Amino acid sequence: MSLELEKMPKLGFGLMRLPEKDGEIDVQQVCNMVDTYMEKGFNYFDTAYMYCNGKSECVVKEALVQRYPRESFYLTNKLPQWMMNGIEDRDKIFSDQLKKTGVDYFDLYLLHSVEDGANYEGYIKYDCFNWAMKKKEEGKIKHFGFSYHGTPELLDQILAEHPEVEIVQIQLNYADWENPLVQSGKLYEVLRKYKKPILVMEPVKGGSLAELTPTIEQKMKVERPNSSIASWALRFAASLPGVVTVLSGMSTEGQMQDNLNTFLNFEPMTDSEYKILSSVVKEMEKMPRIACTSCRYCCDGCPSNIAIPDVIKALNALRIYGEHTRPHSFYEKLIQSSGRARDCIECKQCENVCPQHLPITEYLKEAAEKLDIEEG
């Protein structure tokens, strides 16, 4: 059965960065956001086994599955190789995912975060491609693919060796189009070569493309005075041929409404807008910004309980805007419930799971020097 591409919405609801209240996921707000999203005619939801410390799938059940007919929405889930210790874990994790989400099947099922090295080798070791196809034969998976964080060369190899793959999810945004670490543009070209439908993740780069420097934002506002800065990033991704759905990790109702406005009144990028984005990227490349997307993969196993993406957020503010009180104030509130940057023991588990391959321990050292104030 081929993918019903014409029925899949351009805006997908990514369930990795859900709203919180008192340190827990705000399920009622998620319900409100799901209702707003569905009422506007959108119905694609993306979760994963380890999102929100393993709680995302349970929220899917409570906010979506128990409140809407199963045939009224698409639900995507993923198999995490790094959480498997043996071949039997494929079925163990999959059964747990079905139970936690409360569904009998997944519309799309992806091998999670395939990339060069141990990750891809693990999926081969545990024969996950053939296993997924058996799940499809059983009707437990409607469509099979993978999310990807590796090189264009490996992507080409995988698609040549596995024609059964139906769809691929990649990180794609205008800032990473020529980024040598991400290579969004080259990954896109490989997928077009194999005529694979594309799911886009990180179109706003973890929110970092939603708020830029005043000088850069002014260029965009002159061209589109009534459009948000984030809408430029979403429209860039959605305007590309072959892109089926653009995922947005919406964590507030305001973000939801802004994104819905962008897609309900969708306008493809114009030549003049592409030129503006080109100049924007050149300006951004001059800034010492750390390319963290706040995926929070690094947080779960941190022995010092450091909220690494939030520390980096404060550090980026210092790097880009200079020394002022806001980053320090943000950081002091942060460490009331998490570890300090100086608590890092350099175990590097964070670096081993970082999709962006960032030298996190070095950034934590910098943050410790700039943000940690000695007591006493």
C-alpha positions as CSV (number, residue, x, y, z in Angstrom):
1,M,0.0,0.0,0.0
2,S,1.4,3.3,-1.0
3,L,1.5,6.3,1.3
4,E,-1.6,8.5,1.0
5,L,0.5,11.6,0.6
6,E,-2.3,13.8,-0.5
7,K,-4.1,13.2,2.8
8,M,-1.2,13.9,5.1
9,P,-1.2,17.5,6.5
10,K,1.8,19.8,5.9
11,L,2.0,20.7,9.6
12,G,2.7,17.9,12.0
13,F,2.5,18.0,15.8
14,G,5.8,16.9,17.3
15,L,5.3,15.6,20.9
16,M,8.9,16.0,22.1
17,R,8.7,19.4,23.8
18,L,5.3,19.4,25.6
19,P,4.1,22.1,27.9
20,E,4.8,21.7,31.6
21,K,3.2,22.8,34.8
22,D,4.8,22.4,38.3
23,G,7.5,20.1,36.7
24,E,5.1,17.8,35.0
25,I,3.5,17.6,31.6
26,D,0.4,19.9,31.5
27,V,-1.9,17.3,30.0
28,Q,-4.9,19.7,30.0
29,Q,-3.0,22.2,27.9
30,V,-1.9,19.4,25.5
31,C,-5.6,18.4,25.2
32,N,-6.5,22.0,24.3
33,M,-3.7,22.1,21.7
34,V,-4.7,18.8,20.2
35,D,-8.3,20.0,19.9
36,T,-7.3,23.3,18.3
37,Y,-5.0,21.4,15.9
38,M,-7.6,18.8,14.9
39,E,-10.4,21.4,14.6
40,K,-8.3,23.2,11.9
41,G,-8.1,20.0,9.8
42,F,-4.6,18.8,10.8
43,N,-4.1,15.3,12.2
44,Y,-0.4,14.1,12.1
45,F,1.2,13.3,15.5
46,D,4.8,12.3,16.1
47,T,6.1,10.7,19.3
48,A,8.9,8.4,20.4
49,Y,9.7,5.9,23.2
50,M,12.0,8.2,25.1
51,Y,10.4,11.6,24.5
52,C,9.6,13.6,27.7
53,N,11.5,11.0,29.8
54,G,9.2,8.2,28.4
55,K,6.0,10.1,29.2
56,S,5.1,11.4,25.7
57,E,3.4,8.2,24.6
58,C,1.2,8.1,27.7
59,V,0.1,11.7,27.0
60,V,-0.7,10.7,23.4
61,K,-3.1,8.1,24.8
62,E,-4.7,10.5,27.2
63,A,-4.9,13.6,25.0
64,L,-5.5,12.0,21.6
65,V,-6.2,8.3,21.4
66,Q,-8.9,8.2,24.1
67,R,-10.6,11.3,22.8
68,Y,-10.6,10.8,19.0
69,P,-11.5,7.9,16.6
70,R,-8.4,6.0,15.6
71,E,-9.0,6.5,11.9
72,S,-9.2,10.3,12.3
73,F,-5.4,10.8,12.9
74,Y,-1.9,9.6,11.8
75,L,0.4,8.5,14.6
76,T,4.1,8.0,14.2
77,N,6.4,6.2,16.7
78,K,10.0,5.1,16.7
79,L,12.3,2.2,17.7
80,P,15.4,3.4,19.7
81,Q,18.4,1.2,19.0
82,W,20.4,2.6,21.9
83,M,17.8,1.3,24.4
84,M,18.1,-2.3,23.1
85,N,20.3,-4.9,24.7
86,G,19.3,-7.8,22.6
87,I,17.2,-8.9,19.7
88,E,14.2,-9.6,22.0
89,D,14.0,-5.9,22.9
90,R,12.5,-5.1,19.5
91,D,9.2,-6.7,20.4
92,K,9.4,-5.8,24.0
93,I,9.7,-2.1,23.2
94,F,7.1,-2.2,20.4
95,S,4.6,-4.0,22.7
96,D,5.2,-1.4,25.4
97,Q,4.7,1.4,22.8
98,L,1.3,0.0,21.7
99,K,0.2,-0.3,25.4
100,K,1.4,3.1,26.4
101,T,-0.3,4.9,23.4
102,G,-3.4,2.7,23.5
103,V,-3.4,1.9,19.8
104,D,-3.4,-1.4,17.8
105,Y,-1.1,-0.1,15.1
106,F,1.1,2.8,14.1
107,D,0.5,4.6,10.8
108,L,4.2,5.3,10.4
109,Y,7.0,3.5,12.3
110,L,10.6,4.7,12.1
111,L,14.0,3.4,13.2
112,H,15.0,6.3,15.4
113,S,17.9,8.5,14.7
114,V,19.8,6.4,12.3
115,E,23.4,7.6,11.8
116,D,26.9,6.5,11.0
117,G,28.6,4.2,13.4
118,A,27.3,2.1,16.3
119,N,23.7,3.4,15.9
120,Y,23.2,2.1,12.3
121,E,25.3,-1.0,13.0
122,G,23.0,-1.8,15.9
123,Y,19.9,-1.7,13.6
124,I,21.6,-4.1,11.3
125,K,22.8,-6.3,14.1
126,Y,19.3,-6.7,15.4
127,D,17.9,-7.1,11.9
128,C,15.5,-4.2,12.4
129,F,14.7,-3.6,8.8
130,N,13.3,-7.1,8.2
131,W,11.6,-7.1,11.6
132,A,9.8,-3.9,10.7
133,M,8.6,-5.4,7.5
134,K,7.1,-8.4,9.4
135,K,5.3,-5.9,11.6
136,K,3.9,-4.3,8.5
137,E,2.7,-7.7,7.2
138,E,1.0,-8.2,10.6
139,G,-0.8,-4.9,10.2
140,K,0.9,-3.4,13.2
141,I,2.8,-0.9,11.1
142,K,1.1,0.8,8.1
143,H,4.3,2.4,6.7
144,F,8.0,2.0,7.5
145,G,10.9,4.4,7.4
146,F,13.6,5.9,9.6
147,S,14.6,9.2,11.1
148,Y,18.1,10.3,10.2
149,H,21.1,12.2,11.6
150,G,24.0,10.8,9.6
151,T,25.9,11.6,6.5
152,P,24.6,11.9,2.9
153,E,26.8,9.0,1.9
154,L,25.3,6.6,4.4
155,L,21.8,7.7,3.5
156,D,22.5,6.9,-0.1
157,Q,23.8,3.5,0.9
158,I,20.8,2.7,3.1
159,L,18.3,3.6,0.5
160,A,20.1,1.6,-2.2
161,E,20.2,-1.4,0.0
162,H,16.7,-1.1,1.5
163,P,14.2,-0.1,-1.2
164,E,11.4,-1.2,1.2
165,V,11.9,2.1,3.1
166,E,8.9,4.2,2.4
167,I,9.6,7.5,4.0
168,V,12.5,9.3,5.8
169,Q,12.6,12.0,8.4
170,I,15.5,14.4,8.4
171,Q,16.6,17.6,10.1
172,L,16.0,20.4,7.6
173,N,16.0,24.1,7.9
174,Y,17.5,27.1,6.1
175,A,20.3,27.5,8.7
176,D,21.4,23.9,8.3
177,W,21.1,23.7,4.5
178,E,24.9,24.0,4.1
179,N,25.9,23.3,7.7
180,P,28.8,20.8,7.3
181,L,27.6,18.8,10.4
182,V,24.0,18.5,9.4
183,Q,24.1,18.9,5.6
184,S,20.3,19.3,5.2
185,G,20.7,20.3,1.5
186,K,22.7,17.2,0.6
187,L,20.4,14.9,2.5
188,Y,17.4,16.4,0.7
189,E,19.1,15.8,-2.6
190,V,19.7,12.1,-1.8
191,L,16.0,11.7,-0.8
192,R,14.9,13.3,-4.1
193,K,17.2,11.0,-6.0
194,Y,15.4,8.0,-4.5
195,K,12.0,9.7,-4.8
196,K,11.4,9.2,-1.1
197,P,8.7,11.3,0.7
198,I,10.3,13.5,3.3
199,L,9.3,14.3,6.9
200,V,11.0,17.4,8.2
201,M,12.1,17.7,11.9
202,E,13.7,20.7,13.5
203,P,12.4,23.2,10.9
204,V,12.9,26.0,13.4
205,K,16.0,24.4,14.8
206,G,14.7,23.8,18.3
207,G,13.2,27.3,18.4
208,S,16.5,29.1,17.7
209,L,15.1,30.3,14.3
210,A,12.0,31.8,16.0
211,E,13.9,34.7,17.6
212,L,16.9,36.2,15.9
213,T,18.9,39.4,16.4
214,P,17.0,42.7,15.9
215,T,19.1,43.5,12.8
216,I,18.3,40.2,11.1
217,E,14.6,40.3,12.1
218,Q,14.2,43.7,10.6
219,K,15.1,42.4,7.2
220,M,12.3,39.8,7.5
221,K,9.8,42.3,8.9
222,V,10.3,44.7,6.0
223,E,9.4,42.0,3.6
224,R,6.6,40.4,5.6
225,P,5.5,42.8,8.4
226,N,2.6,40.6,9.6
227,S,4.5,37.3,9.7
228,S,6.3,35.8,12.6
229,I,10.0,35.0,12.4
230,A,9.3,31.3,12.9
231,S,6.9,31.3,9.9
232,W,9.9,31.9,7.6
233,A,11.5,28.7,8.7
234,L,8.4,26.7,8.4
235,R,7.6,28.0,5.0
236,F,11.1,27.3,3.8
237,A,10.8,23.6,4.6
238,A,7.2,23.3,3.5
239,S,7.9,24.9,0.1
240,L,10.4,22.2,-0.9
241,P,9.1,19.6,-3.4
242,G,8.9,16.2,-1.9
243,V,8.3,17.4,1.7
244,V,5.2,15.7,3.0
245,T,4.9,17.0,6.5
246,V,6.8,19.6,8.5
247,L,7.0,18.7,12.2
248,S,6.9,21.4,14.9
249,G,7.5,20.7,18.5
250,M,4.8,23.1,19.7
251,S,4.9,23.7,23.5
252,T,2.5,26.6,23.9
253,E,-0.9,27.5,22.5
254,G,0.6,30.6,21.1
255,Q,3.1,28.6,19.0
256,M,0.3,26.4,17.9
257,Q,-1.8,29.3,16.7
258,D,1.1,31.0,14.9
259,N,1.9,27.8,13.1
260,L,-1.7,27.1,12.2
261,N,-1.9,30.6,10.7
262,T,1.2,29.9,8.6
263,F,-0.2,26.7,7.1
264,L,-3.9,27.6,6.9
265,N,-2.9,30.6,4.7
266,F,0.2,28.9,3.2
267,E,2.3,30.9,0.8
268,P,5.3,29.3,-0.9
269,M,8.6,31.1,-0.6
270,T,9.3,33.7,-3.2
271,D,12.6,34.5,-5.0
272,S,13.0,37.7,-3.0
273,E,12.4,35.8,0.3
274,Y,15.0,33.2,-0.6
275,K,17.5,36.0,-1.2
276,I,16.7,37.4,2.2
277,L,17.2,34.1,3.9
278,S,20.5,33.7,2.2
279,S,21.6,37.0,3.7
280,V,20.2,36.0,7.0
281,V,22.3,32.8,7.0
282,K,25.4,34.8,6.2
283,E,24.7,37.1,9.2
284,M,24.0,34.1,11.5
285,E,27.3,32.4,10.5
286,K,29.2,35.4,11.9
287,M,27.7,34.7,15.3
288,P,29.2,32.2,17.8
289,R,25.9,30.4,18.3
290,I,26.0,26.8,19.7
291,A,23.8,24.7,17.4
292,C,21.8,23.0,20.1
293,T,18.2,22.1,19.1
294,S,17.0,21.4,22.7
295,C,16.1,17.8,21.9
296,R,17.0,16.9,25.5
297,Y,18.5,13.5,24.6
298,C,21.4,14.5,26.7
299,C,19.4,15.0,29.9
300,D,18.1,11.6,30.7
301,G,21.4,9.9,31.6
302,C,23.2,12.9,33.0
303,P,24.6,11.8,36.4
304,S,24.8,15.4,37.6
305,N,21.2,16.2,36.5
306,I,22.3,19.2,34.4
307,A,19.6,20.7,32.2
308,I,22.1,20.9,29.4
309,P,20.0,22.5,26.6
310,D,18.9,25.2,29.1
311,V,22.5,25.9,30.1
312,I,23.4,26.2,26.5
313,K,20.5,28.6,25.9
314,A,21.9,30.9,28.6
315,L,25.4,30.5,27.1
316,N,24.1,31.4,23.6
317,A,22.5,34.5,25.0
318,L,25.8,35.6,26.5
319,R,27.7,34.8,23.3
320,I,25.3,36.6,20.9
321,Y,24.1,39.6,22.9
322,G,27.0,40.1,25.3
323,E,27.1,40.3,29.1
324,H,23.8,41.3,30.7
325,T,21.6,40.3,33.5
326,R,19.0,38.1,31.7
327,P,21.2,35.0,31.1
328,H,22.5,35.1,34.6
329,S,19.0,35.5,36.0
330,F,17.7,32.6,33.8
331,Y,20.6,30.4,34.9
332,E,20.1,31.1,38.7
333,K,16.5,30.1,38.4
334,L,17.4,27.0,36.4
335,I,19.9,25.6,39.0
336,Q,17.2,25.7,41.7
337,S,15.9,22.4,40.2
338,S,18.9,21.1,38.2
339,G,22.7,20.7,38.4
340,R,25.2,23.5,37.8
341,A,27.4,23.5,34.7
342,R,30.4,23.1,37.0
343,D,28.9,19.8,38.3
344,C,29.8,18.1,35.0
345,I,32.1,15.1,35.6
346,E,33.0,14.8,31.9
347,C,31.5,11.3,31.4
348,K,30.5,12.4,27.9
349,Q,27.3,10.3,27.8
350,C,25.6,13.5,26.6
351,E,28.0,13.7,23.6
352,N,27.4,10.0,22.8
353,V,23.7,10.6,22.2
354,C,23.7,14.2,20.8
355,P,22.2,14.2,17.3
356,Q,24.2,17.4,16.5
357,H,27.5,15.8,17.7
358,L,28.3,18.8,19.9
359,P,31.3,19.0,22.2
360,I,29.0,19.5,25.2
361,T,31.5,19.0,27.9
362,E,33.5,22.0,26.5
363,Y,30.4,24.1,26.4
364,L,29.7,23.2,30.0
365,K,33.2,24.3,31.0
366,E,32.6,27.6,29.3
367,A,29.2,28.0,31.0
368,A,30.8,27.2,34.4
369,E,33.3,30.0,33.8
370,K,30.7,32.5,32.7
371,L,27.6,31.6,34.6
372,D,28.6,29.8,37.9
373,I,29.1,32.4,40.6
374,E,31.1,31.1,43.5
375,E,29.3,31.1,46.8
376,G,30.6,32.4,50.1
